[in-house]
């Protein structure tokens, strides 16, 4: 598809996400089915999690290691109470570090234009560096960025201490990123830079 050299891992993941998005758009327009190697078609395994009970156990374990977590609504989505920029409210919203409902997946959610190839690629790279292989990472959401784009790793763990630690390491990795997540897509930045 492309021959690349002297490229950062994050930029490589960003280009990979561009091709995945374009492939999904093609499949949708041409009434095809996309078989996503990244794990999108993989199912969670094991019995259903009691979200209120297990969530409280994770929250308690996280407090012991200095991370404040909260459950949002009845859906079972867990988020850091004080996420790092640009995932904090003062940065403008639309970007989240979270679990999916049911607590079996952990990663990132980007609304609309925040779901740029760069951000999806960077989120994928972070999850790979964290402990997830390609088979356990899913990239979900519409290719036209009309809703949330999710990059989530399936963990299937039942150990609240492990999950609290996983969440803490994820938040710490975001804080230490040399390549920042972008608040606008690269197309928006290009337009702003050129006064268009």
C-alpha positions as CSV (number, residue, x, y, z in Angstrom):
1,X,0.0,0.0,0.0
2,X,2.8,2.4,1.0
3,X,6.5,2.1,1.4
4,X,7.6,4.0,4.5
5,X,10.9,4.7,6.2
6,X,12.1,6.9,9.1
7,X,8.6,7.1,10.5
8,X,7.5,7.1,14.2
9,X,5.5,4.3,15.6
10,X,2.6,6.8,16.3
11,X,2.6,8.1,12.8
12,X,2.6,4.5,11.5
13,X,-0.4,3.7,13.6
14,X,-2.1,6.8,12.3
15,X,-1.6,5.8,8.7
16,X,-2.8,2.3,9.6
17,X,-6.0,3.8,11.0
18,X,-6.5,5.9,7.8
19,X,-6.5,2.7,5.8
20,X,-8.8,0.9,8.2
21,X,-11.3,3.8,8.1
22,X,-11.2,4.0,4.3
23,X,-11.7,0.2,4.1
24,X,-14.8,0.5,6.4
25,X,-16.2,3.3,4.3
26,X,-15.7,1.3,1.1
27,X,-17.4,-1.8,2.6
28,X,-20.4,0.3,3.8
29,X,-20.8,2.0,0.4
30,X,-20.5,-1.3,-1.5
31,X,-22.6,-3.5,0.8
32,X,-19.6,-5.5,1.9
33,X,-18.6,-6.8,5.3
34,X,-15.4,-5.6,6.9
35,X,-13.5,-8.4,8.7
36,X,-11.5,-6.3,11.1
37,X,-8.2,-8.0,12.2
38,X,-8.0,-5.6,15.2
39,X,-10.5,-7.6,17.2
40,X,-13.7,-5.7,16.4
41,X,-15.5,-9.0,15.7
42,X,-14.1,-10.6,18.8
43,X,-16.6,-11.3,21.7
44,X,-16.0,-10.9,25.4
45,X,-15.8,-14.2,27.2
46,X,-16.9,-15.3,30.6
47,X,-20.0,-14.8,32.7
48,X,-21.7,-11.4,33.0
49,X,-20.0,-8.9,35.4
50,X,-22.0,-7.4,38.3
51,X,-21.0,-3.8,37.4
52,X,-22.0,-2.1,40.6
53,X,-20.1,-4.6,42.8
54,X,-17.1,-5.1,40.6
55,X,-16.9,-1.4,39.8
56,X,-16.8,-0.5,43.5
57,X,-14.0,-3.0,44.0
58,X,-12.0,-1.4,41.2
59,X,-12.6,2.1,42.5
60,X,-11.4,1.0,46.0
61,X,-8.3,-0.6,44.6
62,X,-7.6,2.5,42.5
63,X,-7.8,4.8,45.5
64,X,-5.0,2.7,47.1
65,X,-2.6,3.6,44.2
66,X,-3.6,7.2,44.0
67,X,-6.2,7.2,41.2
68,X,-9.7,8.5,41.6
69,X,-12.2,6.6,39.4
70,X,-16.0,6.9,39.0
71,X,-18.8,5.0,37.4
72,X,-20.9,7.1,34.9
73,X,-24.7,6.4,35.1
74,X,-26.2,2.9,35.0
75,X,-24.2,1.9,31.9
76,X,-21.1,0.8,33.7
77,X,-18.7,3.1,32.0
78,X,-15.8,3.9,34.4
79,X,-13.7,7.0,33.9
80,X,-10.9,8.8,35.9
81,X,-12.4,11.6,38.0
82,X,-9.5,13.9,37.1
83,X,-8.3,12.8,33.7
84,X,-5.1,14.4,32.2
85,X,-5.3,17.0,29.4
86,X,-6.7,16.9,26.8
87,X,-9.2,14.4,28.3
88,X,-10.2,16.8,31.1
89,X,-13.3,19.0,31.0
90,X,-11.3,22.2,30.8
91,X,-9.8,21.1,27.5
92,X,-13.2,21.1,25.9
93,X,-14.7,17.6,26.2
94,X,-15.3,15.0,23.5
95,X,-12.3,12.9,24.4
96,X,-12.4,10.3,27.2
97,X,-10.3,7.6,28.9
98,X,-12.9,5.0,29.9
99,X,-14.2,1.5,30.0
100,X,-17.0,0.3,27.8
101,X,-20.2,-0.6,29.5
102,X,-19.8,-3.9,31.4
103,X,-16.2,-3.0,32.3
104,X,-14.7,-5.7,30.0
105,X,-13.0,-3.2,27.7
106,X,-10.7,-0.2,28.5
107,X,-9.3,2.5,26.3
108,X,-10.5,5.7,24.6
109,X,-13.5,7.4,23.2
110,X,-13.3,10.3,20.8
111,X,-16.4,12.3,19.6
112,X,-16.7,13.5,16.1
113,X,-13.6,15.3,14.7
114,X,-11.6,14.2,17.7
115,X,-11.7,10.7,16.2
116,X,-9.0,11.7,13.7
117,X,-6.6,9.1,12.3
118,X,-3.9,10.6,14.4
119,X,-5.8,10.2,17.7
120,X,-7.0,6.7,16.8
121,X,-3.5,5.7,15.8
122,X,-2.0,7.1,19.0
123,X,-4.7,5.4,21.2
124,X,-4.0,2.1,19.4
125,X,-0.2,2.5,20.0
126,X,-0.8,3.2,23.7
127,X,-3.0,0.1,24.1
128,X,-0.4,-2.0,22.3
129,X,2.3,-0.6,24.6
130,X,0.1,-1.2,27.7
131,X,-0.4,-4.9,27.4
132,X,-2.9,-5.6,24.6
133,X,-2.2,-7.5,21.3
134,X,-3.9,-6.6,18.0
135,X,-6.5,-9.4,18.5
136,X,-7.8,-7.7,21.7
137,X,-7.9,-4.1,20.4
138,X,-11.1,-2.9,18.8
139,X,-11.7,0.3,16.8
140,X,-15.4,0.9,16.7
141,X,-17.5,3.8,15.4
142,X,-18.8,5.2,12.1
143,X,-16.1,6.1,9.5
144,X,-17.7,9.5,8.9
145,X,-17.0,10.6,12.5
146,X,-20.7,11.4,13.1
147,X,-20.5,9.7,16.5
148,X,-18.0,8.4,19.0
149,X,-14.9,6.5,17.8
150,X,-13.8,3.9,20.4
151,X,-10.4,2.3,20.7
152,X,-10.7,-0.3,23.4
153,X,-8.8,-3.3,24.6
154,X,-10.6,-6.4,25.8
155,X,-9.1,-7.6,29.1
156,X,-11.6,-10.2,30.4
157,X,-10.0,-9.8,33.9
158,X,-11.9,-10.4,37.1
159,X,-9.2,-9.0,39.4
160,X,-10.1,-5.5,40.6
161,X,-6.5,-4.9,41.6
162,X,-5.2,-5.7,38.1
163,X,-7.9,-3.5,36.5
164,X,-7.1,-0.6,38.9
165,X,-3.4,-0.9,38.0
166,X,-4.3,-1.2,34.3
167,X,-6.3,2.1,34.5
168,X,-3.5,3.8,36.4
169,X,-0.9,2.7,33.9
170,X,-3.2,3.9,31.0
171,X,-3.6,7.3,32.6
172,X,0.1,7.6,33.3
173,X,1.0,6.6,29.7
174,X,-1.3,9.4,28.4
175,X,0.5,11.9,30.7
176,X,3.9,10.8,29.5
177,X,3.2,10.8,25.7
178,X,5.8,12.5,23.6
179,X,3.2,12.8,20.8
180,X,0.1,14.6,22.1
181,X,-3.5,13.8,21.3
182,X,-4.9,16.5,19.1
183,X,-8.0,18.6,19.9
184,X,-8.7,19.1,16.2
185,X,-8.2,16.9,13.2
186,X,-5.1,17.5,11.1
187,X,-7.4,18.8,8.3
188,X,-8.8,21.5,10.7
189,X,-5.2,22.4,11.8
190,X,-4.1,22.6,8.1
191,X,-7.0,24.9,7.4
192,X,-6.2,27.1,10.4
193,X,-2.5,27.3,9.6
194,X,-3.2,28.5,6.1
195,X,-6.0,30.9,7.0
196,X,-8.6,29.1,5.0
